[in-house]
């Protein structure tokens, strides 16, 4: 298993994996597969981003196959640029339970930590997704609230659990 920052050359594999994610785990995302299928190619390049841009995406590779991904979205706004959003986390079912999600999450945390202005990470997950909740808690994310009836699913309305992780920063000398 290899974890890497995704680049423009990975956009076809990334798009295919994310469309699979929206299809296979529709309750995990606030976007539908049909919405994402309609996105033009430039949207996907923007989502992948770059290590120095407002988005960075990471991929888990098994051989030449992209089997998992997670992304960070950074804010350009002065009042919120200290926090990054974790989104688009997905690992193919056959690769779950092999620490792929943990490796992806650790890569995202390391990348965010490398930016001195980033003090915290935030994310949401759909209520009832206990494996994801355990994963996020295992690296230090803390849940601090649930937005009730946040998304409409085939099984009814579900809440979104809000979580955050404070990044460790050295204390400045007085």
C-alpha positions in Angstrom: 0.0 0.0 0.0 1.3 3.4 -1.0 -0.1 6.8 0.2 0.6 9.8 -2.0 -0.6 13.3 -2.7 -2.8 13.2 -5.8 -1.8 15.3 -8.8 -3.5 16.2 -12.1 -2.3 12.9 -13.6 -4.5 11.1 -11.1 -7.7 12.9 -12.0 -9.2 10.0 -14.0 -8.6 7.5 -11.2 -9.8 9.9 -8.6 -13.0 10.7 -10.4 -13.8 7.0 -10.9 -13.1 6.2 -7.2 -15.2 9.1 -6.0 -18.1 8.2 -8.3 -17.9 4.7 -6.9 -17.9 6.2 -3.4 -21.1 8.3 -4.1 -22.7 5.1 -5.5 -21.6 2.6 -2.8 -21.9 4.8 0.3 -24.6 7.4 -0.6 -25.4 8.2 3.0 -21.8 9.2 3.7 -21.9 12.1 1.4 -24.1 15.2 1.0 -23.7 15.0 -2.8 -25.3 12.4 -5.1 -23.5 10.4 -7.7 -25.6 12.1 -10.5 -24.5 15.6 -9.2 -20.8 14.6 -9.3 -21.2 12.8 -12.7 -22.3 16.1 -14.1 -19.3 18.0 -12.9 -16.9 19.1 -15.7 -13.3 18.0 -15.7 -12.0 21.3 -14.4 -14.0 20.8 -11.2 -12.2 17.5 -10.5 -8.8 19.2 -11.1 -9.7 21.8 -8.5 -10.9 19.2 -6.0 -7.6 17.3 -6.3 -5.8 20.6 -5.8 -2.1 20.8 -5.1 0.0 20.8 -1.9 0.3 24.6 -2.1 -3.3 25.4 -3.2 -6.7 25.6 -1.4 -7.1 21.8 -1.6 -4.9 18.8 -1.3 -6.1 15.2 -2.0 -4.4 12.0 -0.9 -4.7 8.6 -2.4 -4.0 5.0 -1.2 -2.7 2.9 -4.0 -2.5 -0.9 -4.2 -0.3 -1.5 -7.2 -1.6 0.9 -9.9 -5.2 0.9 -8.5 -6.5 3.9 -6.4 -8.3 2.2 -3.5 -8.9 5.0 -1.1 -8.8 8.8 -0.8 -9.3 11.8 1.5 -9.0 15.5 0.8 -8.3 18.7 2.7 -9.9 22.0 1.8 -8.3 25.2 3.0 -10.1 28.5 3.5 -8.9 31.6 1.8 -10.9 33.8 4.2 -8.8 35.6 6.8 -11.1 34.7 9.7 -11.2 31.0 8.9 -7.9 30.2 7.2 -6.6 28.7 10.5 -8.8 25.6 10.0 -9.0 23.0 7.2 -11.9 20.8 6.3 -11.4 17.0 5.9 -13.7 15.7 3.2 -14.2 12.9 0.6 -12.9 10.1 2.8 -13.5 6.8 1.1 -11.9 3.3 1.1 -13.1 0.5 -1.1 -14.9 -2.1 0.9 -12.4 -4.9 0.1 -9.6 -2.7 1.6 -11.3 -1.7 4.8 -10.0 -3.1 8.1 -6.4 -2.9 6.7 -5.5 0.5 8.2 -5.9 2.2 4.8 -8.2 4.9 6.2 -5.8 5.5 9.1 -2.9 5.9 6.7 -4.9 8.4 4.6 -6.0 10.3 7.6 -2.5 10.5 9.0 -1.2 11.8 5.7 -3.9 14.5 5.8 -3.0 15.5 9.4 0.7 15.6 8.5 0.0 17.9 5.5 -2.2 20.2 7.5 0.4 20.3 10.3 3.1 21.3 7.9 1.2 24.6 7.3 1.9 26.7 10.4 -1.3 28.7 9.9 -3.5 25.6 10.3 -4.5 25.1 13.9 -7.4 22.7 13.5 -9.1 20.2 11.3 -12.9 19.8 11.0 -15.2 17.3 9.4 -18.7 15.9 9.4 -19.9 12.3 9.2 -23.3 10.9 8.9 -24.9 9.8 12.1 -24.7 6.0 12.5 -21.4 5.6 10.6 -19.7 4.0 13.6 -16.5 2.7 11.8 -15.8 6.2 10.6 -16.5 7.7 14.1 -14.1 5.2 15.7 -11.4 6.0 13.1 -11.7 9.7 13.6 -11.7 9.4 17.4 -8.6 7.1 17.2 -6.5 10.0 15.9 -7.9 12.6 18.3 -10.9 14.1 16.6 -13.6 15.1 19.1 -17.3 15.2 18.3 -18.9 18.3 19.6 -22.4 18.3 18.1 -24.9 16.7 15.7 -27.0 18.6 13.2 -30.3 16.8 13.2 -32.0 15.9 9.9 -29.0 17.2 8.0 -29.4 14.9 5.0 -32.2 13.0 3.3 -31.4 9.4 2.6 -33.3 6.5 1.2 -33.8 5.4 4.8 -35.1 8.8 6.0 -33.4 11.9 7.5 -30.1 11.5 9.2 -27.9 13.9 11.3 -24.4 15.0 10.6 -21.9 14.7 13.5 -19.4 17.6 13.7 -15.9 16.8 14.8 -12.6 18.7 15.2 -9.0 18.1 15.9 -6.7 20.7 17.4 -3.2 20.4 15.8 -0.2 20.4 18.2 1.8 23.6 17.8 5.0 24.5 19.7 4.4 27.2 22.3 6.0 30.5 21.5 8.5 31.9 24.0 7.2 34.9 25.9 
